[in-house]
Amino acid sequence: MKIKKKIVLIGMMGSGKSTIGALLSKKMNMKFIDLDQKIEAIEKQTISQIFKLKGEKYFRTIEVKTILSLLDSKEKELVLSLGGGSFLDEKVRKNVKNNSLSFWLNWKPSTIIKRIRKSSKRPLIQGLKDQEIEKMMLDRNNYYSKSNFKIDCDNHKKNEIVDRIVSILKKNEIKS
């Protein structure tokens, strides 16, 4: 199966975009790029360090620039996992819509909170109460819902989620 567009995974931090992206790219024989890892390599700092030393505004600027560069690249056979806040940017959303097929990895708030609660790698949630994280999720869901496809992930194993995406891609390939 040949996909003519890039595949972009979106969703809240802790939704498994990196894990699912790596598995999906392997199954589809496509290149995989995790946006956060790419930014860390470019900046030679962790995301947490970038937030701490240069601020969220600086990070978001680098994030948008990196995403647009990847989406504009000639490389078609690419699975890209975005950061949790990336899809909130209008330029990113528009470019993702025009150049790729996007999949929202959706989870119940309680699942995400359990996954990210104790992580020191997530600067945006440091010091937040569970209700505040849930509100952030609900706010972001308004943007995530603009993706091409929504994958409800609760009660599904990683490979089942990957298979669901592949199934959607196969149906989409027939239509295109």
N, C-alpha and C positions, 0 to 999 in steps of 0.2 A: 504494500500500500504506500503510495506516494502522496504526501500532503503538500499542497501548493502554498500553504501559509505557515507562518510561525505559530507555535502553540504557547500561549501565555497562561500561567497559573496565578490566580489572585486569591486573596483571602486574608483573614486576620492573622496576626503573628501567632505561631503555634498551630496553624491549620495543616501543616504537613506539606507545604508547597515544595520545599527542598527535597524531602524524601520521595514524594510522589513524582516530582519532576525528574529525579535521577532514575527512578524505576521506569517511568514512561519513556524517557529518552532511550534507555537500554532496549526496551521492548520494541520501540519504533525505529531503532537504529538511527537516532538523530543526536545532534550535539546538545548538551545541557549546560545552561548557564544559570547559576544562582546569583541574583542581582547583588545581594548583600556581600557575598564572597568576592564578586567582581569589584565592588566599590572598596572593600577592604584591601584588595590587591593593588588597586590604583592609588589609594591614599596611604597605603602601608601602615594602617591603623585599624583597630576593630571599630565596629559601628558605635559601641559604647564610648570609646575614646574620642571619636569624631564628635559625637553629641556633647561630650564633656568639655573638650578643648575648643571646638569651633562652633558648636551650637546646632540646633535643629534646622535653622534656615539654611546654613551652609550645606548640611547634609542633603536637604531636599533639593537644592540646586544641583549638586553633584548627581543625585539620584535621577532627576529628570533628564539631565544631559546624557547620562549613561544609557538610560532606557531608550531615548530617542535615537541615539547612535546605534544601539543594537537592533532596534526595529527597522531602521533605515538601511541596515547592512544588506548586502546582496544574498547573504546566507539565508536560504529558505528553510532548510531542515534543522530547525532550532526549537528546543523547549526552553522557555525562560520562566523562572519563578521570580515574581516581583516581591518587594517588601510589602508589609501590611498596609503602609500608608501611601504607596506609590499610585494606586488607582484613584486616589482622591484628586489628583492633579488633572485638570481638564485637558491639557495638551497630551498627557500620557493616555488618558481614556480615549481620546479622539484617534490618536496614532495606533493604539492597540486595536480599536474597532476597524480601522482602515487596512491594517497590515497583518492581522493575525486572527486566530480563533482563541477566545479567552474562556477559561473555565474557573468558576468561583468554587473553591473548596469550602463548603459551608458546614459549620458545626454548631451545636447548642452552646450557648454562653457558658454553661457550667463545665462543659468538656474543655473549652479553651482556657477558662480560668484555672482549672486544675492543671493543665499542661504548662502554663506560663507563669503561674503564681510565684514560684521560687527562683525563676531565672534571673541571673544578674546581667544577662546579655540583652535585656529588653529595657532600654532607658526610658521609654515612654510610659511604662507602667510602674516604675519605681515609686513607692509610697502611695499608690492608688488603692482604694478599697475595692472589693469585688464588685459592688454596685457601680462604681465609676468605670471599671473595665467593661462591665456589661453595657453601660451607656455608650462607651466608645465603640463597642462592637455594633450596637444597634445603629448608631450614626453612620458608621462605615458601611453597614449593609446596604444603605440607600445608594451608595456608589457601586459596591460590589454587584448589586442586582442589575447593573447595566452591562454586565458581561454577556457573552454569547450563550453560555451554558452554566447552569447551577448544578453542582453535585452535592447532594446531601450525604455527608460522610459518616455521621454517627451510626454505630452498629455495623460498620463495614471494615473489613481488613484492607490493608494497603493495596494488595493485589486486586481486590474486588473494585477498589476505586480506580485503579489504573485500567482495568478491563472495561469499566463503565465509560471512561474517557475514550478508549480505543473504539468501542462500539459506536459512540457518537461520531467519532472521526470517520469511521467507515460509512455510516449513513450520510454524513455530510459530503464525503468524496463522491458518492453516487449522484447527489444532487448537483454538484458543481461541474 
